[in-house]
């Protein structure tokens, strides 16, 4: 879970001038895709109830 928080903090920064850092962030998002989907599904289940 800390990875997601750290990733969110990275995304919140402005990295327009650093392409490699932006690429690394996007790669991290892709790596955490399954965990993000699980969270989204859990939230959707709570909303449907």
C-alpha distance matrix in Angstrom:
0.0 3.8 5.3 5.3 6.6 8.8 9.9 10.9 12.8 14.5 15.5 17.0 19.3 22.7 23.1 26.3 28.2 25.8 25.8 24.2 21.1 20.9 21.2 18.5 16.0 17.3 17.0 13.3 13.0 15.2 13.3 10.1 12.7 12.5 8.9 9.9 13.1 11.9 10.3 13.6 15.7 14.4 15.2 18.5 19.4 19.1 21.2 23.8 24.4
3.8 0.0 3.8 5.4 5.1 6.1 8.4 9.7 10.6 12.3 14.2 15.4 17.2 20.7 21.1 24.5 26.1 23.7 24.1 22.4 19.2 19.4 20.2 17.2 14.9 16.9 16.7 12.9 13.3 16.0 14.2 11.6 14.6 15.2 11.9 12.5 16.1 15.4 13.6 16.6 19.1 17.9 18.3 21.6 22.8 22.3 24.1 27.0 27.7
5.3 3.8 0.0 3.8 5.5 5.1 6.0 8.5 9.8 10.5 12.2 14.2 15.8 18.9 18.8 22.1 23.7 21.0 21.0 19.2 16.2 16.3 16.7 13.6 11.5 13.4 13.0 9.2 9.9 12.6 10.7 8.5 11.9 13.0 10.3 10.9 14.6 14.6 13.4 16.1 18.6 18.2 18.7 21.7 23.2 23.2 24.8 27.4 28.6
5.3 5.4 3.8 0.0 3.8 5.4 5.0 6.0 8.6 9.8 10.4 12.2 14.6 17.7 18.1 21.1 23.2 21.0 20.8 19.6 16.5 15.8 16.5 14.1 11.2 12.5 12.9 9.3 8.6 11.6 10.8 7.8 10.3 11.7 8.9 8.3 12.1 12.5 10.7 12.9 15.9 15.6 15.6 18.4 20.3 20.3 21.5 24.3 25.6
6.6 5.1 5.5 3.8 0.0 3.8 5.4 5.0 6.3 8.7 9.9 10.6 13.0 16.5 17.5 20.7 22.8 20.9 21.4 20.4 17.0 16.6 18.0 15.7 12.6 14.6 15.5 12.0 11.5 14.9 14.3 11.5 13.9 15.4 12.4 11.5 15.2 15.4 13.0 15.0 18.2 17.4 16.8 20.0 21.9 21.2 22.3 25.4 26.6
8.8 6.1 5.1 5.4 3.8 0.0 3.8 5.4 5.1 6.3 8.7 9.9 11.3 14.7 15.1 18.6 20.2 18.0 18.8 17.5 13.9 14.2 15.7 13.0 10.4 13.1 13.8 10.4 11.0 14.5 13.7 11.8 14.7 16.6 14.1 13.5 17.3 17.9 16.0 17.9 21.1 20.7 20.3 23.3 25.3 24.8 25.9 28.9 30.2
9.9 8.4 6.0 5.0 5.4 3.8 0.0 3.8 5.3 5.0 6.2 8.6 10.2 13.1 13.2 16.4 18.3 16.1 16.2 15.2 11.8 11.3 12.6 10.4 7.2 9.5 10.6 7.5 7.5 11.2 11.1 9.5 11.9 14.5 12.6 11.4 15.1 16.4 14.8 16.2 19.5 19.8 19.3 21.8 24.2 24.2 24.9 27.7 29.5
10.9 9.7 8.5 6.0 5.0 5.4 3.8 0.0 3.8 5.4 5.1 6.2 9.0 12.1 13.2 16.2 18.6 17.1 17.5 17.2 13.8 12.7 14.6 13.1 9.5 11.2 13.2 10.5 9.4 13.1 13.8 11.6 13.2 15.7 13.6 11.6 15.1 16.5 14.2 15.0 18.7 18.8 17.6 20.1 22.8 22.4 22.7 25.8 27.6
12.8 10.6 9.8 8.6 6.3 5.1 5.3 3.8 0.0 3.8 5.5 5.1 6.8 10.5 11.9 15.2 17.3 15.9 17.1 16.8 13.1 12.7 15.3 13.6 10.4 13.0 15.0 12.5 12.2 16.0 16.4 14.6 16.6 19.2 17.0 15.3 18.9 20.1 17.7 18.7 22.3 22.1 20.9 23.6 26.2 25.5 25.8 29.0 30.6
14.5 12.3 10.5 9.8 8.7 6.3 5.0 5.4 3.8 0.0 3.8 5.4 5.5 8.6 8.9 12.4 14.1 12.4 13.4 13.0 9.3 9.1 11.7 10.2 7.2 10.3 12.3 10.3 10.7 14.3 14.9 14.0 16.0 19.0 17.4 15.9 19.4 21.0 19.2 20.0 23.6 23.9 22.9 25.3 28.0 27.8 28.0 31.1 32.9
15.5 14.2 12.2 10.4 9.9 8.7 6.2 5.1 5.5 3.8 0.0 3.8 5.4 7.6 8.3 11.1 13.7 12.5 12.9 13.4 10.1 8.4 11.1 10.6 7.1 8.9 11.9 10.5 9.6 13.1 14.6 13.6 14.8 18.1 16.9 14.6 17.8 19.9 18.0 18.2 21.8 22.6 21.3 23.3 26.3 26.2 26.0 29.0 31.1
17.0 15.4 14.2 12.2 10.6 9.9 8.6 6.2 5.1 5.4 3.8 0.0 3.8 6.7 9.0 11.7 14.4 14.0 15.2 16.1 12.7 11.3 14.5 14.1 10.8 12.7 15.7 14.1 13.1 16.7 18.2 16.8 17.9 21.0 19.4 16.9 20.0 21.9 19.5 19.5 23.3 23.7 21.9 24.0 27.1 26.5 26.1 29.3 31.3
19.3 17.2 15.8 14.6 13.0 11.3 10.2 9.0 6.8 5.5 5.4 3.8 0.0 3.8 6.2 9.3 11.3 11.1 13.0 14.1 10.8 10.1 13.7 13.4 10.8 13.2 16.1 15.0 14.8 18.2 19.6 18.8 20.2 23.4 22.0 19.8 23.0 25.0 22.8 23.0 26.8 27.2 25.6 27.7 30.8 30.2 29.9 33.1 35.1
22.7 20.7 18.9 17.7 16.5 14.7 13.1 12.1 10.5 8.6 7.6 6.7 3.8 0.0 3.8 5.9 8.2 9.0 11.0 13.0 10.4 9.3 13.1 13.8 11.8 13.6 16.8 16.5 16.3 19.3 21.1 20.8 21.8 25.3 24.4 22.0 25.0 27.4 25.4 25.2 28.9 29.7 28.0 29.8 33.0 32.7 32.1 35.1 37.4
23.1 21.1 18.8 18.1 17.5 15.1 13.2 13.2 11.9 8.9 8.3 9.0 6.2 3.8 0.0 3.8 5.5 5.3 7.3 9.3 7.1 6.3 10.1 11.1 9.9 11.8 14.6 14.9 15.3 17.9 19.7 20.0 21.2 24.8 24.2 22.2 25.1 27.7 26.1 26.0 29.6 30.7 29.4 31.1 34.3 34.3 33.8 36.7 39.1
26.3 24.5 22.1 21.1 20.7 18.6 16.4 16.2 15.2 12.4 11.1 11.7 9.3 5.9 3.8 0.0 3.8 5.7 6.8 10.0 9.2 7.7 10.9 13.0 12.2 13.2 16.2 17.2 17.3 19.4 21.6 22.3 22.9 26.7 26.5 24.3 26.8 29.7 28.3 27.8 31.3 32.7 31.2 32.5 35.9 36.1 35.3 38.0 40.7
28.2 26.1 23.7 23.2 22.8 20.2 18.3 18.6 17.3 14.1 13.7 14.4 11.3 8.2 5.5 3.8 0.0 3.8 6.3 9.2 9.1 9.0 11.8 13.6 13.7 15.1 17.5 18.7 19.4 21.4 23.3 24.3 25.3 29.0 28.9 27.0 29.6 32.4 31.1 30.9 34.4 35.8 34.5 35.9 39.2 39.4 38.8 41.5 44.1
25.8 23.7 21.0 21.0 20.9 18.0 16.1 17.1 15.9 12.4 12.5 14.0 11.1 9.0 5.3 5.7 3.8 0.0 3.8 5.6 5.5 6.4 8.8 10.2 11.0 12.7 14.5 15.7 17.0 18.8 20.3 21.6 22.9 26.6 26.5 25.0 27.7 30.4 29.4 29.4 32.8 34.2 33.2 34.8 37.9 38.3 38.0 40.6 43.1
25.8 24.1 21.0 20.8 21.4 18.8 16.2 17.5 17.1 13.4 12.9 15.2 13.0 11.0 7.3 6.8 6.3 3.8 0.0 3.8 5.5 5.1 6.2 8.7 9.9 10.6 12.3 14.3 15.4 16.6 18.4 20.1 21.1 24.7 25.1 23.7 26.1 28.9 28.4 28.2 31.4 33.1 32.4 33.6 36.7 37.5 37.1 39.5 42.2
24.2 22.4 19.2 19.6 20.4 17.5 15.2 17.2 16.8 13.0 13.4 16.1 14.1 13.0 9.3 10.0 9.2 5.6 3.8 0.0 3.8 5.4 5.0 6.2 8.7 9.9 10.5 12.4 14.3 15.3 16.5 18.5 19.9 23.4 23.8 22.8 25.4 28.0 27.7 28.0 31.0 32.6 32.2 33.7 36.5 37.4 37.4 39.7 42.2
21.1 19.2 16.2 16.5 17.0 13.9 11.8 13.8 13.1 9.3 10.1 12.7 10.8 10.4 7.1 9.2 9.1 5.5 5.5 3.8 0.0 3.8 5.4 5.0 6.2 8.7 9.8 10.6 12.5 14.3 15.3 16.7 18.4 21.8 21.7 20.7 23.6 25.9 25.2 25.7 28.9 30.2 29.7 31.4 34.3 34.8 34.9 37.5 39.8
20.9 19.4 16.3 15.8 16.6 14.2 11.3 12.7 12.7 9.1 8.4 11.3 10.1 9.3 6.3 7.7 9.0 6.4 5.1 5.4 3.8 0.0 3.8 5.4 5.1 6.3 8.6 9.9 10.7 12.5 14.3 15.5 16.5 20.2 20.3 18.8 21.4 24.1 23.4 23.4 26.6 28.2 27.5 28.9 31.9 32.6 32.4 34.8 37.4
21.2 20.2 16.7 16.5 18.0 15.7 12.6 14.6 15.3 11.7 11.1 14.5 13.7 13.1 10.1 10.9 11.8 8.8 6.2 5.0 5.4 3.8 0.0 3.8 5.4 5.1 6.2 8.6 9.9 10.6 12.3 14.4 15.3 18.8 19.5 18.4 20.7 23.5 23.4 23.4 26.3 28.2 27.9 29.1 32.0 33.0 33.1 35.2 37.8
18.5 17.2 13.6 14.1 15.7 13.0 10.4 13.1 13.6 10.2 10.6 14.1 13.4 13.8 11.1 13.0 13.6 10.2 8.7 6.2 5.0 5.4 3.8 0.0 3.8 5.5 5.0 6.2 8.7 9.9 10.5 12.4 14.2 17.5 17.7 17.1 19.8 22.2 22.0 22.7 25.5 27.0 27.0 28.6 31.2 32.1 32.5 34.8 37.1
16.0 14.9 11.5 11.2 12.6 10.4 7.2 9.5 10.4 7.2 7.1 10.8 10.8 11.8 9.9 12.2 13.7 11.0 9.9 8.7 6.2 5.1 5.4 3.8 0.0 3.8 5.4 5.0 6.3 8.7 9.8 10.7 12.3 15.8 15.6 14.4 17.3 19.7 19.1 19.6 22.7 24.1 23.8 25.5 28.2 28.9 29.2 31.6 33.9
17.3 16.9 13.4 12.5 14.6 13.1 9.5 11.2 13.0 10.3 8.9 12.7 13.2 13.6 11.8 13.2 15.1 12.7 10.6 9.9 8.7 6.3 5.1 5.5 3.8 0.0 3.8 5.4 5.0 6.3 8.7 9.9 10.5 14.2 14.8 13.4 15.6 18.5 18.3 18.3 21.2 23.1 22.9 24.0 26.9 28.0 28.0 30.1 32.7
17.0 16.7 13.0 12.9 15.5 13.8 10.6 13.2 15.0 12.3 11.9 15.7 16.1 16.8 14.6 16.2 17.5 14.5 12.3 10.5 9.8 8.6 6.2 5.0 5.4 3.8 0.0 3.8 5.4 5.1 6.2 8.7 9.8 13.1 14.0 13.6 15.7 18.3 18.7 19.2 21.6 23.5 23.9 25.1 27.6 28.9 29.4 31.3 33.7
13.3 12.9 9.2 9.3 12.0 10.4 7.5 10.5 12.5 10.3 10.5 14.1 15.0 16.5 14.9 17.2 18.7 15.7 14.3 12.4 10.6 9.9 8.6 6.2 5.0 5.4 3.8 0.0 3.8 5.4 5.0 6.3 8.6 11.5 11.6 11.4 14.2 16.2 16.2 17.3 19.9 21.2 21.7 23.4 25.6 26.7 27.5 29.6 31.7
13.0 13.3 9.9 8.6 11.5 11.0 7.5 9.4 12.2 10.7 9.6 13.1 14.8 16.3 15.3 17.3 19.4 17.0 15.4 14.3 12.5 10.7 9.9 8.7 6.3 5.0 5.4 3.8 0.0 3.8 5.4 5.2 6.1 9.6 9.8 8.6 11.2 13.7 13.6 14.1 16.8 18.5 18.6 20.0 22.6 23.7 24.2 26.2 28.6
15.2 16.0 12.6 11.6 14.9 14.5 11.2 13.1 16.0 14.3 13.1 16.7 18.2 19.3 17.9 19.4 21.4 18.8 16.6 15.3 14.3 12.5 10.6 9.9 8.7 6.3 5.1 5.4 3.8 0.0 3.8 5.4 5.0 8.4 10.0 9.4 10.9 13.7 14.6 14.8 16.9 19.1 19.7 20.6 23.0 24.7 25.2 26.8 29.3
13.3 14.2 10.7 10.8 14.3 13.7 11.1 13.8 16.4 14.9 14.6 18.2 19.6 21.1 19.7 21.6 23.3 20.3 18.4 16.5 15.3 14.3 12.3 10.5 9.8 8.7 6.2 5.0 5.4 3.8 0.0 3.8 5.6 7.6 8.8 9.7 11.5 13.3 14.5 15.6 17.4 19.1 20.3 21.6 23.4 25.0 26.1 27.7 29.8
10.1 11.6 8.5 7.8 11.5 11.8 9.5 11.6 14.6 14.0 13.6 16.8 18.8 20.8 20.0 22.3 24.3 21.6 20.1 18.5 16.7 15.5 14.4 12.4 10.7 9.9 8.7 6.3 5.2 5.4 3.8 0.0 3.8 5.6 5.4 6.2 8.7 10.2 10.9 12.4 14.4 15.6 16.8 18.4 20.2 21.5 22.8 24.5 26.4
12.7 14.6 11.9 10.3 13.9 14.7 11.9 13.2 16.6 16.0 14.8 17.9 20.2 21.8 21.2 22.9 25.3 22.9 21.1 19.9 18.4 16.5 15.3 14.2 12.3 10.5 9.8 8.6 6.1 5.0 5.6 3.8 0.0 3.8 5.5 5.1 6.1 8.7 9.9 10.4 12.2 14.3 15.3 16.2 18.2 20.1 20.9 22.3 24.6
12.5 15.2 13.0 11.7 15.4 16.6 14.5 15.7 19.2 19.0 18.1 21.0 23.4 25.3 24.8 26.7 29.0 26.6 24.7 23.4 21.8 20.2 18.8 17.5 15.8 14.2 13.1 11.5 9.6 8.4 7.6 5.6 3.8 0.0 3.8 5.4 5.1 6.3 8.8 9.8 10.5 12.4 14.3 15.2 16.5 18.6 20.0 21.0 23.0
8.9 11.9 10.3 8.9 12.4 14.1 12.6 13.6 17.0 17.4 16.9 19.4 22.0 24.4 24.2 26.5 28.9 26.5 25.1 23.8 21.7 20.3 19.5 17.7 15.6 14.8 14.0 11.6 9.8 10.0 8.8 5.4 5.5 3.8 0.0 3.8 5.4 5.1 6.4 8.7 9.9 10.7 12.5 14.3 15.4 16.9 18.6 20.1 21.7
9.9 12.5 10.9 8.3 11.5 13.5 11.4 11.6 15.3 15.9 14.6 16.9 19.8 22.0 22.2 24.3 27.0 25.0 23.7 22.8 20.7 18.8 18.4 17.1 14.4 13.4 13.6 11.4 8.6 9.4 9.7 6.2 5.1 5.4 3.8 0.0 3.8 5.4 5.2 6.2 8.6 9.9 10.6 12.3 14.3 15.5 16.6 18.4 20.4
13.1 16.1 14.6 12.1 15.2 17.3 15.1 15.1 18.9 19.4 17.8 20.0 23.0 25.0 25.1 26.8 29.6 27.7 26.1 25.4 23.6 21.4 20.7 19.8 17.3 15.6 15.7 14.2 11.2 10.9 11.5 8.7 6.1 5.1 5.4 3.8 0.0 3.8 5.4 5.0 6.1 8.5 9.8 10.4 12.2 14.2 15.2 16.3 18.6
11.9 15.4 14.6 12.5 15.4 17.9 16.4 16.5 20.1 21.0 19.9 21.9 25.0 27.4 27.7 29.7 32.4 30.4 28.9 28.0 25.9 24.1 23.5 22.2 19.7 18.5 18.3 16.2 13.7 13.7 13.3 10.2 8.7 6.3 5.1 5.4 3.8 0.0 3.8 5.4 5.1 6.2 8.7 9.8 10.5 12.5 14.3 15.4 16.9
10.3 13.6 13.4 10.7 13.0 16.0 14.8 14.2 17.7 19.2 18.0 19.5 22.8 25.4 26.1 28.3 31.1 29.4 28.4 27.7 25.2 23.4 23.4 22.0 19.1 18.3 18.7 16.2 13.6 14.6 14.5 10.9 9.9 8.8 6.4 5.2 5.4 3.8 0.0 3.8 5.4 5.1 6.2 8.6 9.9 10.7 12.4 14.4 15.8
13.6 16.6 16.1 12.9 15.0 17.9 16.2 15.0 18.7 20.0 18.2 19.5 23.0 25.2 26.0 27.8 30.9 29.4 28.2 28.0 25.7 23.4 23.4 22.7 19.6 18.3 19.2 17.3 14.1 14.8 15.6 12.4 10.4 9.8 8.7 6.2 5.0 5.4 3.8 0.0 3.8 5.4 5.1 6.1 8.6 9.9 10.5 12.3 14.5
15.7 19.1 18.6 15.9 18.2 21.1 19.5 18.7 22.3 23.6 21.8 23.3 26.8 28.9 29.6 31.3 34.4 32.8 31.4 31.0 28.9 26.6 26.3 25.5 22.7 21.2 21.6 19.9 16.8 16.9 17.4 14.4 12.2 10.5 9.9 8.6 6.1 5.1 5.4 3.8 0.0 3.8 5.4 5.0 6.1 8.7 9.8 10.5 12.6
14.4 17.9 18.2 15.6 17.4 20.7 19.8 18.8 22.1 23.9 22.6 23.7 27.2 29.7 30.7 32.7 35.8 34.2 33.1 32.6 30.2 28.2 28.2 27.0 24.1 23.1 23.5 21.2 18.5 19.1 19.1 15.6 14.3 12.4 10.7 9.9 8.5 6.2 5.1 5.4 3.8 0.0 3.8 5.4 5.1 6.3 8.7 10.0 11.0
15.2 18.3 18.7 15.6 16.8 20.3 19.3 17.6 20.9 22.9 21.3 21.9 25.6 28.0 29.4 31.2 34.5 33.2 32.4 32.2 29.7 27.5 27.9 27.0 23.8 22.9 23.9 21.7 18.6 19.7 20.3 16.8 15.3 14.3 12.5 10.6 9.8 8.7 6.2 5.1 5.4 3.8 0.0 3.8 5.4 5.1 6.2 8.7 10.2
18.5 21.6 21.7 18.4 20.0 23.3 21.8 20.1 23.6 25.3 23.3 24.0 27.7 29.8 31.1 32.5 35.9 34.8 33.6 33.7 31.4 28.9 29.1 28.6 25.5 24.0 25.1 23.4 20.0 20.6 21.6 18.4 16.2 15.2 14.3 12.3 10.4 9.8 8.6 6.1 5.0 5.4 3.8 0.0 3.8 5.4 5.0 6.2 8.8
19.4 22.8 23.2 20.3 21.9 25.3 24.2 22.8 26.2 28.0 26.3 27.1 30.8 33.0 34.3 35.9 39.2 37.9 36.7 36.5 34.3 31.9 32.0 31.2 28.2 26.9 27.6 25.6 22.6 23.0 23.4 20.2 18.2 16.5 15.4 14.3 12.2 10.5 9.9 8.6 6.1 5.1 5.4 3.8 0.0 3.8 5.4 5.2 6.5
19.1 22.3 23.2 20.3 21.2 24.8 24.2 22.4 25.5 27.8 26.2 26.5 30.2 32.7 34.3 36.1 39.4 38.3 37.5 37.4 34.8 32.6 33.0 32.1 28.9 28.0 28.9 26.7 23.7 24.7 25.0 21.5 20.1 18.6 16.9 15.5 14.2 12.5 10.7 9.9 8.7 6.3 5.1 5.4 3.8 0.0 3.8 5.5 5.4
21.2 24.1 24.8 21.5 22.3 25.9 24.9 22.7 25.8 28.0 26.0 26.1 29.9 32.1 33.8 35.3 38.8 38.0 37.1 37.4 34.9 32.4 33.1 32.5 29.2 28.0 29.4 27.5 24.2 25.2 26.1 22.8 20.9 20.0 18.6 16.6 15.2 14.3 12.4 10.5 9.8 8.7 6.2 5.0 5.4 3.8 0.0 3.8 5.5
23.8 27.0 27.4 24.3 25.4 28.9 27.7 25.8 29.0 31.1 29.0 29.3 33.1 35.1 36.7 38.0 41.5 40.6 39.5 39.7 37.5 34.8 35.2 34.8 31.6 30.1 31.3 29.6 26.2 26.8 27.7 24.5 22.3 21.0 20.1 18.4 16.3 15.4 14.4 12.3 10.5 10.0 8.7 6.2 5.2 5.5 3.8 0.0 3.8
24.4 27.7 28.6 25.6 26.6 30.2 29.5 27.6 30.6 32.9 31.1 31.3 35.1 37.4 39.1 40.7 44.1 43.1 42.2 42.2 39.8 37.4 37.8 37.1 33.9 32.7 33.7 31.7 28.6 29.3 29.8 26.4 24.6 23.0 21.7 20.4 18.6 16.9 15.8 14.5 12.6 11.0 10.2 8.8 6.5 5.4 5.5 3.8 0.0
